[in-house]
Each structure stands twice: as structure tokens, then as C-alpha cells.
Amino acid sequence: MSKLFIISGPSGAGKGTLVNMIMEKYNDIFLSISMTTRQPRPGEQEGVNYYYISTDDFKKRISEDKMLEYAEYCGTFYGTPREPAEKALNEGNSMILEIEVEGMRQVKAKMPEAVTIFIAPPSIDDLAKRIKKRNPEEKEEVIEKRVSRAKAEMEFTSEYDHIVVNGDLQEAFEKLSAIIADYIRE
């Protein structure tokens, strides 16, 4: 059975790693590619990293309800186009959206049947250590902002169908995989 899965979590919780592991395990689940109005960075490819479009085109898509979710950050738009998700689901495939809490709310309003999963760190202290380890040259105030944002995001875990605590990567993967398997077997 096809399902739309929304996976969220703070930076450093391991959601990207877990999503990559899920993508390797399941060949009938697709990862949504976001759309943005920013220019491609070196090495990024159209349709692989993002779909790159103009601000006018993005705003037109919003007005035509062609976006499942979107946000504007520092003058740049980011969002999930509706068509690829609907196409995958209509063809019997499942899709994962790796998006933030606000995006999850927007998608749930349009597609209440979507399954929401929050990837959480075992603790805020552990998350701070992961962020420092991942970016050792990061300034302390930047790390503090990331940790503060993570705390704010974690206040919304009650809005999610499932919470996966990523203290041990393999255990978190097994739990996430079991959740997904339960829904696509229905």
C-alpha cells in the first residue's frame, strides 16, 4: 500500500542518515526532491538536489496550490511540489518528505493520511555534542542557536504519529523501518 511519510527532526538528530538507510532498503519508496528559488551550489544538480525555479514561478505554484508545503527563508523559497508526491502515490509507491515541523503541519492539512515520524536525539546534551563533532570549527553561538532551535522543534513531538529516538543508529533504523513496514503492508 502506498503511503506518504513525513520525517522531521532537529539538525544533528540523524534524520538524513536514517532516511538514506531507508532508501537503500526499500526500492518502492521515493524521496521527495524539494524546490527552491536559490541558485544551485557547485556540484548540485537539477532534479537531484533540488528543482531550481524563479521566485515568480514559485509564487505562481503557491497560488495554484501546486505546493504541498513551502517556506520563505531570507528571501529564498523552499518547498515540496505536489505533483511528484501525488504521482508516486497514485502509481502505488510510497514517498518520504524530509521536512521541518511547519512543513509537516502544512502537508497534514492537505493530506491528513500522511504518517508523521519525528527523529529525536537521546538528549539535548547529546545533540550539542553531535553538532560540535560534525562542525568542529563552528562558533559556539551558532551551536547554541542550533541547540535552541532543536529544543523548540522538540516541543512539537506530540503532533507526530511516531517518535524515534536515535541514540543507537542501528536500533533507530530498525524502529523506523518497522514503522514504515507496518504501513506499507496494510
VEXPAGU-440636 format. One line per 10 residues: their letters; for each residue x, y, z of N, C-alpha, C, O, CB. Coordinates in steps of 0.1 Angstrom, whole numbers. Glycine has a CB too. Example, Ala and Ser with C-alpha at 12.3 -4.5 7.8 and 13.67 -1.06 7.14 Angstrom:
<nodes>
as> 132 -57 78 123 -45 78 132 -33 78 142 -33 85 113 -45 90; 128 -22 71 137 -11 71 129 0 79 134 11 80 141 -6 57
</nodes>
This chain:
<nodes>
msklfiisgp> 8 -12 0 0 0 0 9 12 0 19 13 7 -10 0 12; 5 22 -8 14 34 -9 10 44 3 -1 45 7 11 42 -22; 20 50 8 19 59 19 28 71 17 39 70 11 22 52 33; 24 82 23 33 94 24 38 95 38 30 96 47 25 107 20; 51 95 39 58 95 52 65 109 53 72 113 44 68 84 54; 62 116 65 69 128 67 79 126 79 75 121 90 59 140 71; 91 128 76 102 126 86 108 140 90 113 147 81 113 116 82; 107 143 103 113 156 108 122 153 119 122 142 125 101 166 112; 129 163 123 138 162 135 148 173 134 151 179 124 144 149 136; 154 177 146 164 187 146 177 184 139 180 172 137 167 191 160
sgagkgtlvn> 184 194 134 197 192 128 206 185 138 207 188 150 203 206 124; 212 174 133 221 166 142 214 154 148 221 146 155 226 175 153; 201 152 146 194 141 152 197 128 144 194 117 149 179 143 153; 201 129 131 204 118 123 194 114 113 194 103 108 207 106 132; 184 123 111 173 120 102 178 118 88 173 108 81 163 131 102; 187 125 83 193 123 69 199 110 68 197 103 58 203 134 66; 207 106 77 213 93 77 203 81 77 204 72 70 223 91 89; 193 83 86 182 73 87 174 72 74 171 61 69 173 76 99; 171 84 68 164 84 55 172 77 45 166 69 37 160 98 51; 185 79 44 193 73 34 193 58 36 193 50 26 208 78 35
mimekyndif> 193 53 48 193 39 51 180 33 46 179 22 41 195 36 66; 169 40 49 156 35 44 155 34 29 150 25 23 144 45 49; 161 45 22 161 45 8 169 33 2 165 28 -9 166 58 3; 179 29 9 187 17 4 179 4 6 181 -5 -2 200 17 12; 171 4 16 163 -9 20 151 -11 11 148 -22 7 159 -8 34; 144 0 8 131 -1 0 133 5 -14 137 16 -15 120 6 8; 130 -3 -24 131 2 -37 118 8 -43 117 13 -54 135 -9 -47; 107 7 -35 94 13 -39 90 25 -30 78 29 -30 83 2 -38; 100 31 -24 98 43 -16 107 54 -23 119 51 -25 101 41 -1; 101 65 -26 109 76 -32 111 87 -22 102 89 -13 102 81 -45
lsismttrqp> 121 94 -24 124 106 -15 120 118 -23 125 120 -35 139 106 -11; 112 127 -17 108 139 -24 120 148 -26 128 150 -17 97 146 -16; 120 154 -38 130 164 -41 124 178 -39 114 181 -46 136 162 -55; 129 186 -31 124 200 -28 126 209 -40 135 207 -49 129 206 -16; 119 220 -40 120 230 -50 125 243 -43 122 245 -31 106 233 -57; 133 251 -49 139 263 -43 141 274 -54 142 271 -66 152 260 -36; 141 286 -49 144 298 -57 158 302 -57 162 311 -64 135 309 -53; 166 295 -49 181 299 -48 188 292 -60 183 283 -67 187 294 -35; 200 298 -63 208 292 -74 215 279 -69 218 278 -57 219 303 -78; 217 270 -79 225 258 -75 239 261 -70 245 270 -75 225 249 -87
rpgeqegvny> 243 254 -60 256 255 -55 265 246 -63 260 237 -70 257 251 -40; 278 248 -63 287 239 -71 285 225 -67 285 221 -56 302 243 -68; 283 217 -78 281 202 -76 267 198 -75 264 186 -77 289 198 -64; 258 207 -73 244 204 -72 238 202 -86 242 209 -95 236 215 -64; 228 193 -87 222 190 -100 207 192 -99 200 188 -89 225 176 -104; 201 198 -110 187 199 -112 180 185 -111 184 176 -117 184 206 -125; 170 185 -103 162 172 -101 169 161 -93 163 151 -91 160 166 -115; 181 164 -88 188 155 -78 188 162 -64 183 156 -55 202 152 -83; 194 174 -64 194 181 -51 182 189 -48 176 188 -38 207 190 -50; 178 196 -59 166 205 -58 160 206 -72 167 203 -82 169 219 -52
yyistddfkk> 148 211 -73 143 217 -86 145 232 -84 140 238 -74 128 213 -89; 152 238 -93 155 253 -92 146 260 -101 146 258 -113 170 255 -96; 138 270 -95 129 278 -103 130 292 -99 136 295 -89 115 272 -102; 124 301 -107 124 315 -103 114 318 -92 105 310 -90 120 324 -116; 116 329 -86 106 333 -75 92 335 -80 83 331 -74 111 347 -68; 91 341 -92 78 343 -98 71 329 -101 59 328 -98 79 351 -111; 79 320 -106 73 306 -108 69 300 -95 59 293 -94 83 298 -116; 77 302 -85 74 296 -72 61 302 -66 52 294 -62 86 298 -62; 60 315 -67 48 322 -62 35 317 -70 25 316 -64 49 337 -62; 37 315 -83 26 311 -91 22 297 -87 10 294 -86 30 311 -106
risedkmley> 31 288 -84 28 275 -79 20 275 -66 11 267 -64 41 266 -78; 24 284 -57 17 286 -44 3 290 -47 -7 284 -41 24 297 -35; 1 300 -56 -13 305 -58 -21 294 -65 -34 294 -64 -12 317 -67; -15 285 -72 -23 274 -79 -24 262 -71 -28 251 -76 -16 271 -93; -19 262 -58 -20 251 -49 -12 239 -54 -16 227 -53 -34 247 -47; 0 242 -60 8 231 -66 20 228 -56 29 220 -60 14 235 -79; 19 233 -44 29 230 -34 23 223 -22 13 228 -17 37 243 -30; 29 212 -17 24 206 -5 27 214 7 19 215 16 29 192 -4; 39 220 7 43 229 18 54 238 12 60 235 2 48 220 30; 56 249 19 66 258 15 70 268 26 62 269 36 62 266 2
aeycgtfygt> 81 274 25 85 284 35 95 294 28 101 290 18 92 278 47; 95 306 33 105 315 28 115 318 39 112 320 50 98 329 24; 128 317 35 139 319 45 149 329 38 155 326 28 145 306 48; 150 340 45 159 351 40 157 354 25 167 356 18 174 346 42; 144 355 21 141 359 7 142 347 -3 139 350 -15 151 369 3; 145 336 2 145 324 -7 134 315 -3 132 312 8 159 317 -6; 127 309 -13 116 300 -11 121 286 -12 130 283 -21 105 302 -21; 116 277 -4 119 263 -4 105 256 -2 96 261 5 129 258 7; 103 244 -9 91 237 -7 90 224 -14 99 220 -21 79 246 -11; 79 217 -12 77 204 -17 66 205 -28 55 208 -25 73 194 -7
prepaekaln> 70 202 -41 60 202 -51 50 191 -49 53 180 -46 66 201 -65; 37 194 -52 26 184 -50 27 173 -60 25 161 -57 13 191 -51; 29 176 -73 28 166 -84 36 153 -82 31 143 -84 32 173 -97; 49 154 -79 57 142 -78 52 133 -67 52 120 -68 71 145 -75; 47 139 -56 42 131 -45 29 124 -49 28 112 -46 40 139 -32; 20 131 -55 8 125 -59 10 114 -70 3 104 -69 -2 136 -64; 19 117 -79 22 107 -89 27 94 -83 23 83 -87 33 113 -99; 37 95 -74 42 83 -67 31 75 -60 30 63 -62 53 87 -58; 23 82 -53 12 76 -45 2 69 -55 -2 58 -52 5 86 -36; -2 76 -65 -11 71 -75 -6 59 -82 -14 50 -87 -15 81 -85
egnsmileie> 7 58 -84 14 46 -90 16 35 -80 22 25 -84 27 50 -97; 12 36 -68 13 26 -58 26 26 -50 30 17 -43 12 13 -64; 34 37 -52 47 38 -45 45 47 -33 35 55 -32 58 43 -54; 54 46 -23 54 55 -12 64 65 -13 73 64 -21 56 47 1; 63 76 -6 72 87 -7 75 92 7 67 93 16 67 98 -15; 88 97 9 92 103 21 95 118 19 102 121 9 105 96 27; 90 126 28 93 140 28 101 142 40 97 140 51 80 149 28; 113 147 38 122 151 50 121 166 51 128 174 45 137 146 47; 112 170 60 108 184 62 107 188 76 107 180 85 95 187 54; 107 201 78 106 207 92 91 206 97 82 203 90 111 221 92
vegmrqvkak> 90 210 110 77 209 117 66 217 110 55 212 108 79 214 131; 69 230 106 59 238 100 55 232 87 43 232 83 65 252 98; 64 226 79 61 220 67 52 208 69 42 205 62 73 215 59; 55 200 80 47 189 83 32 193 85 23 186 81 52 182 96; 30 204 92 17 209 95 9 212 82 -2 209 81 17 221 104; 17 219 73 10 222 60 6 210 53 -5 209 47 20 231 52; 15 200 52 12 188 45 0 180 51 -9 176 45 24 178 44; 0 179 65 -10 172 72 -24 179 69 -34 172 69 -7 172 87; -24 192 68 -37 199 65 -42 195 51 -54 194 49 -35 214 66; -33 192 42 -37 189 28 -39 174 27 -47 169 19 -27 194 18
mpeavtifia> -31 166 34 -31 151 33 -31 145 47 -20 140 51 -18 146 24; -42 145 54 -42 141 67 -38 126 69 -35 122 80 -56 143 73; -39 118 59 -35 104 60 -20 102 60 -15 91 62 -41 97 48; -12 113 58 3 112 59 7 107 72 1 110 83 9 125 55; 17 99 73 23 93 85 35 102 89 44 104 81 27 78 83; 34 107 101 45 116 106 54 109 116 49 103 126 38 129 112; 67 111 114 77 105 123 87 115 127 93 122 118 84 93 116; 89 117 139 99 127 144 112 119 149 111 110 157 93 135 156; 123 123 144 136 117 148 142 126 159 145 138 156 146 115 136; 143 120 171 148 128 182 161 123 187 164 111 186 138 128 194
ppsiddlakr> 170 132 192 182 128 198 179 122 212 168 125 218 192 140 200; 188 115 218 185 109 231 184 120 242 178 119 252 196 99 235; 191 131 240 191 143 249 196 155 242 203 154 231 200 140 262; 194 166 248 199 179 242 214 179 243 221 184 234 192 191 249; 219 175 254 234 174 256 240 166 245 251 170 239 238 169 270; 234 154 242 240 145 231 239 152 218 248 151 210 232 132 231; 228 159 215 227 167 203 237 177 201 243 179 191 213 173 202; 240 185 212 250 195 212 264 189 209 272 195 201 251 203 225; 267 178 214 280 171 212 280 166 197 291 168 191 281 158 221; 269 161 191 269 157 177 271 169 168 279 168 158 255 151 174
ikkrnpeeke> 265 180 171 266 192 163 281 197 163 287 201 153 257 204 168; 287 197 175 301 201 177 310 192 169 320 196 163 305 202 191; 307 179 170 316 169 163 315 170 148 325 169 141 312 155 168; 303 173 143 300 174 129 307 186 123 312 186 112 285 174 126; 307 197 131 313 210 126 322 215 137 319 225 144 302 221 123; 334 209 138 343 213 149 347 228 149 351 234 160 356 205 149; 347 235 137 351 249 137 339 258 139 341 270 139 357 252 123; 327 253 141 315 261 143 317 269 155 322 265 166 303 252 144; 313 282 154 313 291 166 303 287 176 293 281 173 311 306 161; 307 289 189 298 285 200 284 291 199 274 284 202 304 289 213
eviekrvsra> 283 304 195 270 310 194 261 303 183 249 303 184 271 325 191; 267 298 172 260 291 162 255 278 167 244 274 165 269 289 149; 263 271 175 259 258 181 248 261 190 238 253 191 271 252 188; 249 271 198 238 274 208 225 277 201 214 273 205 242 286 216; 226 284 189 213 287 181 207 274 176 195 272 176 217 296 169; 216 265 171 211 252 166 204 244 178 194 238 176 222 243 160; 211 244 189 205 237 201 192 243 205 182 236 208 215 236 212; 192 256 205 179 263 209 168 260 199 157 258 203 182 278 209; 171 260 186 161 256 176 156 242 178 145 239 177 167 258 162; 166 233 181 162 219 184 153 218 195 143 210 195 175 210 186
kaemeftsey> 155 225 206 146 225 218 132 229 213 122 223 218 151 234 229; 131 240 205 118 245 201 111 235 192 99 232 194 120 258 193; 119 228 183 113 218 174 108 206 183 97 200 179 123 213 164; 115 202 193 111 191 201 99 193 209 93 184 214 123 187 210; 94 206 211 82 209 218 70 204 210 59 203 215 81 223 221; 72 201 197 60 197 189 59 182 186 52 178 177 61 204 175; 67 174 193 67 160 191 53 153 193 50 143 187 77 153 200; 45 159 201 32 154 204 23 155 191 12 148 191 25 161 216; 27 163 182 19 164 169 22 152 159 16 151 149 21 177 163; 32 144 162 37 134 153 31 120 157 28 118 169 52 133 154
dhivvngdlq> 29 112 147 23 99 149 33 90 157 29 81 165 19 92 136; 46 91 154 56 83 159 69 91 163 71 102 156 60 72 150; 76 87 173 88 93 177 99 82 177 97 72 184 87 101 191; 110 85 170 121 75 170 133 82 177 138 92 171 125 70 156; 137 77 188 149 83 195 161 76 189 163 64 189 148 81 210; 170 85 183 182 80 177 194 81 187 203 90 185 185 88 164; 195 71 196 206 70 205 217 61 199 229 63 200 202 66 219; 211 50 193 219 40 187 214 39 172 202 36 170 219 25 194; 222 42 163 218 43 149 211 30 144 200 31 138 230 46 140; 217 18 146 211 6 141 197 4 148 188 0 141 220 -6 144
eafeklsaii> 196 6 161 183 5 168 173 14 162 161 11 160 184 6 183; 177 27 160 168 37 154 163 33 140 152 34 137 174 51 154; 173 28 132 169 23 119 159 12 119 150 12 111 182 19 111; 161 2 128 152 -9 129 138 -4 133 128 -10 128 158 -19 139; 138 5 142 124 10 147 118 18 135 106 16 133 126 19 159; 125 27 129 119 34 117 115 25 106 104 26 101 130 44 112; 123 15 103 120 5 93 107 -3 96 99 -5 88 132 -4 91; 106 -6 109 94 -14 113 81 -5 112 71 -10 108 96 -19 128; 82 7 116 71 17 114 67 17 100 55 16 96 75 31 120; 76 19 91 73 21 77 67 8 71 58 8 64 86 24 69
adyire> 74 -4 75 69 -17 70 54 -19 74 46 -25 67 78 -28 76; 51 -15 87 37 -17 91 27 -10 82 16 -15 80 36 -12 106; 30 2 78 21 10 70 20 5 55 10 5 49 25 24 70; 32 1 50 31 -3 36 26 -18 34 23 -22 23 45 -2 29; 25 -25 45 19 -39 45 4 -38 46 -3 -48 42 25 -47 56; -2 -27 51 -16 -27 54 -25 -31 42 -37 -31 42 -20 -13 58
</nodes>
